[in-house]
Amino acid sequence: MTVPKDTHEADRVGMVRAGRILSNVISPPVMFALIGLALGVYERPFWPGLAWGFVFGLMVALVPLLVILYLMRIGRISELHMSNTSERHIPYMTSVITGMLTFVIITVFDGPVLLRCLSILSTITLGALGLINTKWLISIHATAAAATWLIATLIFGWVVGLIFLPFLVLISWVRLYLKRHTPAQVLAGIALGFSTVLLMRMLGCFIP
């Protein structure tokens, strides 16, 4: 098994340090929270839409992240990126549960349809990632980046898609540069993100 470049504190300098920071900042919870805010404001007036986006981000992004930080604190997880697939089981389970709860809350209180779709997407992709990661370290960064980019393109148009395409390329390259994933694992993550969004589009989701 290849040891990631940023595993040891002493190696986190220069480009490795920059790549690690980028991976932490443009992380799956952040990507889903930001697209949630954008979709909430797109579908509803600004303040109600922002409030719904905040609820989505709180449930789908912040709660799982807090669980990860807690597990790190008690020693159940060795580091934030969880290269050991066995450490990912509880975080993935938490994300699936919060995704379902978010869908229920948004549906019961007549929240934005796009956020209902995003909650379903989060549940499906994270559930699939959880199953795959029992055997193989597929890239959740690539999955989230691909799904976020395609949703933004479908809802806001190709101009927005072209503007944000470099972020998809960049985050995929960074995961490879840090040796957190192989090319196959990154490509599989991108394929999962794209295919899930397109399937949901066929079923009536993510239509402006």
Wavefront OBJ file of the C-alpha trace (Angstrom):
o trace
v 0.000 0.000 0.000
v 1.368 3.419 -0.991
v 1.939 5.806 1.892
v 0.320 9.227 1.216
v 2.750 12.125 0.967
v 1.031 14.060 3.771
v 0.850 11.212 6.306
v 3.679 12.506 8.470
v 3.768 16.003 9.956
v 7.385 16.523 8.846
v 6.411 16.011 5.189
v 3.648 18.632 5.213
v 5.636 21.429 3.619
v 5.563 23.205 0.263
v 3.251 21.675 -2.317
v 2.306 18.834 0.015
v 1.148 21.312 2.646
v -0.767 23.328 0.049
v -2.425 20.183 -1.307
v -3.442 19.019 2.145
v -4.925 22.426 2.985
v -6.814 22.452 -0.315
v -8.175 18.959 0.367
v -9.377 20.077 3.792
v -10.936 23.319 2.533
v -12.538 21.934 -0.638
v -13.786 18.875 1.210
v -16.981 16.883 0.497
v -18.935 18.436 3.432
v -17.968 21.938 2.289
v -18.903 21.211 -1.333
v -22.325 19.842 -0.388
v -22.975 22.697 2.051
v -22.136 25.349 -0.565
v -24.221 23.805 -3.337
v -27.042 23.428 -0.794
v -26.929 27.150 -0.019
v -26.865 27.982 -3.729
v -29.847 25.744 -4.520
v -31.833 27.054 -1.572
v -31.378 30.668 -2.669
v -32.045 29.731 -6.304
v -35.420 28.144 -5.581
v -36.719 30.398 -2.811
v -36.450 34.123 -1.932
v -33.017 34.995 -0.553
v -33.518 34.766 3.232
v -35.862 31.740 3.294
v -33.640 30.038 0.733
v -30.546 30.830 2.768
v -32.220 29.435 5.882
v -33.094 26.188 4.117
v -29.561 25.967 2.754
v -28.238 26.436 6.276
v -30.473 23.639 7.594
v -29.250 21.364 4.824
v -25.609 22.206 5.464
v -26.013 21.755 9.209
v -27.516 18.292 8.857
v -25.671 16.856 5.882
v -22.269 18.504 6.259
v -21.648 19.766 9.796
v -23.084 16.880 11.832
v -21.030 14.164 10.043
v -17.926 16.359 10.288
v -18.430 16.784 14.039
v -18.794 13.009 14.375
v -15.478 12.548 12.545
v -13.746 15.075 14.807
v -15.158 13.340 17.878
v -13.969 9.940 16.645
v -10.520 11.425 16.060
v -10.494 12.796 19.587
v -11.276 9.426 21.172
v -8.824 7.593 18.906
v -11.284 5.695 16.712
v -9.970 7.581 13.665
v -6.257 8.209 13.238
v -6.424 11.167 10.847
v -8.935 13.335 9.022
v -8.577 11.734 5.588
v -9.181 8.209 6.899
v -6.869 6.275 4.563
v -7.741 3.156 6.568
v -11.086 2.107 5.077
v -12.176 0.465 8.337
v -12.235 3.906 9.971
v -14.858 5.155 7.508
v -17.760 2.908 8.520
v -19.262 5.097 11.267
v -18.824 8.398 9.351
v -20.522 6.916 6.277
v -23.355 5.473 8.367
v -23.796 8.848 10.058
v -23.921 10.612 6.690
v -26.545 8.226 5.320
v -28.736 8.692 8.403
v -28.424 12.485 8.391
v -29.170 12.532 4.656
v -32.419 10.649 5.208
v -33.376 12.829 8.175
v -32.681 15.946 6.135
v -34.971 14.733 3.362
v -37.742 14.071 5.885
v -37.370 17.504 7.507
v -37.309 19.383 4.197
v -40.275 17.399 2.871
v -42.441 17.698 6.003
v -41.876 21.448 6.241
v -42.287 22.009 2.480
v -38.701 23.023 1.844
v -37.067 23.483 -1.580
v -37.491 20.590 -3.983
v -33.887 20.908 -5.129
v -32.695 20.388 -1.563
v -34.887 17.306 -1.253
v -33.140 15.977 -4.355
v -29.756 16.909 -2.925
v -30.582 15.074 0.304
v -31.447 11.948 -1.677
v -28.258 12.322 -3.703
v -26.190 12.620 -0.533
v -27.808 9.508 0.926
v -27.317 7.436 -2.223
v -23.728 8.451 -2.958
v -22.526 8.135 0.626
v -24.291 4.811 1.017
v -22.637 3.558 -2.173
v -19.263 4.923 -1.070
v -19.661 3.225 2.289
v -20.274 -0.141 0.629
v -17.463 0.261 -1.898
v -14.998 1.392 0.751
v -15.348 -1.872 2.640
v -13.194 -3.315 -0.168
v -11.668 -0.382 -2.065
v -10.652 3.197 -1.233
v -12.729 5.085 -3.804
v -12.287 8.869 -3.721
v -15.100 10.658 -1.897
v -13.483 13.998 -2.848
v -13.797 13.124 -6.534
v -17.372 11.892 -6.095
v -18.473 15.061 -4.321
v -16.616 17.347 -6.738
v -18.097 15.641 -9.799
v -21.649 15.658 -8.396
v -21.393 19.278 -7.251
v -20.002 20.426 -10.587
v -22.669 18.638 -12.629
v -25.523 19.909 -10.440
v -24.210 23.482 -10.702
v -23.955 23.096 -14.486
v -27.473 21.665 -14.846
v -29.096 24.319 -12.639
v -27.051 27.439 -13.365
v -25.897 26.754 -16.920
v -22.758 25.888 -18.844
v -21.056 29.212 -18.200
v -21.066 28.478 -14.466
v -19.999 24.928 -15.254
v -16.995 26.124 -17.240
v -16.019 28.534 -14.450
v -16.040 25.791 -11.824
v -14.650 22.963 -13.976
v -11.044 23.779 -12.905
v -12.012 23.013 -9.293
v -13.077 19.487 -10.275
v -9.805 18.989 -12.140
v -7.777 20.547 -9.314
v -9.226 18.512 -6.461
v -8.834 15.307 -8.488
v -5.205 16.162 -9.257
v -4.474 17.006 -5.618
v -5.773 13.632 -4.417
v -3.463 11.962 -6.921
v -0.513 14.213 -6.073
v -0.834 13.458 -2.368
v -1.053 9.754 -3.261
v -4.280 9.510 -1.321
v -5.805 7.669 -4.281
v -4.853 5.914 -7.482
v -6.091 7.185 -10.871
v -8.638 4.356 -10.926
v -10.019 5.367 -7.517
v -10.361 9.003 -8.578
v -11.984 8.109 -11.912
v -14.372 5.754 -10.135
v -15.326 8.563 -7.759
v -15.991 10.930 -10.662
v -18.047 8.269 -12.439
v -20.130 7.647 -9.315
v -20.818 11.362 -8.865
v -21.776 11.894 -12.505
v -23.899 8.753 -12.855
v -25.889 9.381 -9.675
v -26.750 12.951 -10.656
v -27.698 11.902 -14.192
v -29.864 9.045 -12.910
v -31.683 11.411 -10.581
v -32.068 13.891 -13.438
v -33.804 11.164 -15.458
v -36.152 10.666 -12.488
v -37.077 14.346 -12.377
v -34.478 15.920 -10.085
v -32.101 18.846 -10.661
v -34.281 20.455 -13.304
v -34.209 24.297 -13.182
l 1 2 3 4 5 6 7 8 9 10 11 12 13 14 15 16 17 18 19 20 21 22 23 24 25 26 27 28 29 30 31 32 33 34 35 36 37 38 39 40 41 42 43 44 45 46 47 48 49 50 51 52 53 54 55 56 57 58 59 60 61 62 63 64 65 66 67 68 69 70 71 72 73 74 75 76 77 78 79 80 81 82 83 84 85 86 87 88 89 90 91 92 93 94 95 96 97 98 99 100 101 102 103 104 105 106 107 108 109 110 111 112 113 114 115 116 117 118 119 120 121 122 123 124 125 126 127 128 129 130 131 132 133 134 135 136 137 138 139 140 141 142 143 144 145 146 147 148 149 150 151 152 153 154 155 156 157 158 159 160 161 162 163 164 165 166 167 168 169 170 171 172 173 174 175 176 177 178 179 180 181 182 183 184 185 186 187 188 189 190 191 192 193 194 195 196 197 198 199 200 201 202 203 204 205 206 207 208
